Amino acid sequence: MNTPIDRPDCNRCVHFYITYDVRMPYGCRVLGFHGRQLPMLTVLSASGSDCLSFQSKPAELLARRTRRG
């Protein structure tokens, strides 16, 4: 099993988005669904393995988001 650092994190994924639906706020563009919990947790509970669709956001975008603080 992967360590928590190696695991896919929806907040760092290009496919992750926040919906306008208050009841189901988290979505995944590549998997085509949204729900109450982060998509990575939905995938883990349904398949028993980490999300295979994870694609990291560009490093400059991640750096810019952390600077805003």
C-alpha positions in Angstrom: 0.0 0.0 0.0 1.2 3.5 -0.7 2.2 5.9 2.0 0.0 9.0 2.5 2.5 11.1 0.6 2.4 8.8 -2.4 -1.3 8.6 -2.6 -3.3 10.6 -5.1 -4.8 13.8 -3.6 -7.8 15.3 -5.3 -6.7 18.8 -4.3 -3.6 18.3 -6.4 -5.4 16.7 -9.4 -6.2 18.4 -12.7 -9.5 16.5 -12.9 -10.9 17.6 -9.5 -13.4 20.4 -9.3 -15.9 21.9 -6.8 -19.5 21.8 -7.9 -22.3 24.2 -7.2 -24.4 21.5 -5.6 -24.2 22.0 -1.8 -25.2 18.4 -1.2 -22.5 16.9 -3.5 -19.7 19.4 -3.6 -16.8 17.4 -5.0 -16.4 16.2 -8.6 -14.1 14.4 -10.9 -14.1 15.3 -14.6 -12.4 12.2 -15.9 -14.6 9.7 -13.9 -17.7 11.8 -14.6 -19.3 11.9 -11.1 -19.6 14.1 -8.1 -20.4 13.3 -4.5 -20.3 14.2 -0.8 -16.8 13.0 -0.3 -13.6 13.4 -2.2 -13.5 11.3 -5.4 -10.3 9.6 -4.3 -12.2 8.3 -1.2 -15.1 7.1 -3.3 -12.8 5.3 -5.7 -10.9 3.7 -2.8 -14.0 2.5 -1.1 -15.5 1.1 -4.3 -12.4 -0.6 -5.8 -10.1 -1.0 -2.9 -7.3 0.7 -4.7 -6.0 4.2 -5.3 -7.4 6.3 -8.1 -5.7 5.4 -11.4 -6.9 8.6 -13.1 -4.8 11.0 -10.9 -2.9 13.5 -12.9 -0.9 16.1 -10.9 -1.5 19.8 -11.5 1.5 21.7 -13.0 4.1 22.7 -10.3 3.7 26.4 -10.9 0.0 26.3 -10.3 0.5 24.4 -7.0 3.2 26.9 -5.9 1.0 29.8 -6.7 -1.9 28.4 -4.6 0.4 27.8 -1.6 1.7 31.4 -1.7 -1.8 32.8 -1.5 -1.9 31.2 1.9 
